Amino acid sequence: MQQARRVSDWESEFEQMLHPRDYRVFAGVIDLDHWPAWGRLLFKALGGHAGDNRQWPDIDAWAEEIAHDLRAPD
């Protein structure tokens, strides 16, 4: 709980400083070769999918949306 609060505080400061247009979280790459054995077992037992889980069409669409907004007249 304490760690989550610190992250939230940091995000709030970040937003106030930079005024981002948008914030999204996308899936990434999961390489189980870097995980301990117990972590790999738990991950698989919970139905996780290793590999490149990025959805490039979604990422590209988000980037295009931002590019469009930046090109638009104020």
N, C-alpha and C positions, 0 to 999 in steps of 0.2 A: 504494500500500500504506500509506504514512504517513497519507494522508487518511482511509482506511478505519479505521485504528486510532484516530484522533482522534474520529471519529464514534462508534465503539464505546465509547470512554471517556466521551463525552458522554452517550450513551444509558444507560450504566451509572449514572452520577451522577444522571441524571434519574429513573430507576427507583427508586433508593435514596431519593431525596428525596420522590417523590410516591406511590410504591407503586401504580402503575396496575393496574386490574383486568384489562386486556387491551390488546393492541397489534395493530393491523391496518394494512396498507397497501393502499389502493384506487387503482385507475387514476384518472386525472384528465382534464383537458382539454388537448389538444395543438393549439395554434394556430400553424400553420406560417408565418403572416404575420410572426411575430417571429423567425424563424430565418433565418440566412444561406442563400444559394442552395446552397452545397455541403452544408449540413446537411439541407436539404429533399430534395436528390437522394439523399443517403445514406439518409435515413430511408425514402424511398419504395423505394429499391433493396433495402432490408432487409425490406420488407413491412410497414412501420409503417402504422397507421391514424390519421389526423388526426381531430380533432373531439372531441366529448364522449364519452369512453370510460368514464365513471362508470357503475357498475351500481347504480342507486338501490335496487332491492329488497334487494341484499346489504347496502348501507350502512344502510338502514332496519331490517333484521333485526338487525344488530349493535347499533344504537342501542336497539332495543326490548329486546334481551337485557340490556344494561347497565341500562336503566330498570327492568326486572323485578327484577334483582339488588339495585338500590338500594331498591326498595320492600319487598323481602322482609325479614322480621324476622331479627335476628341470631341 
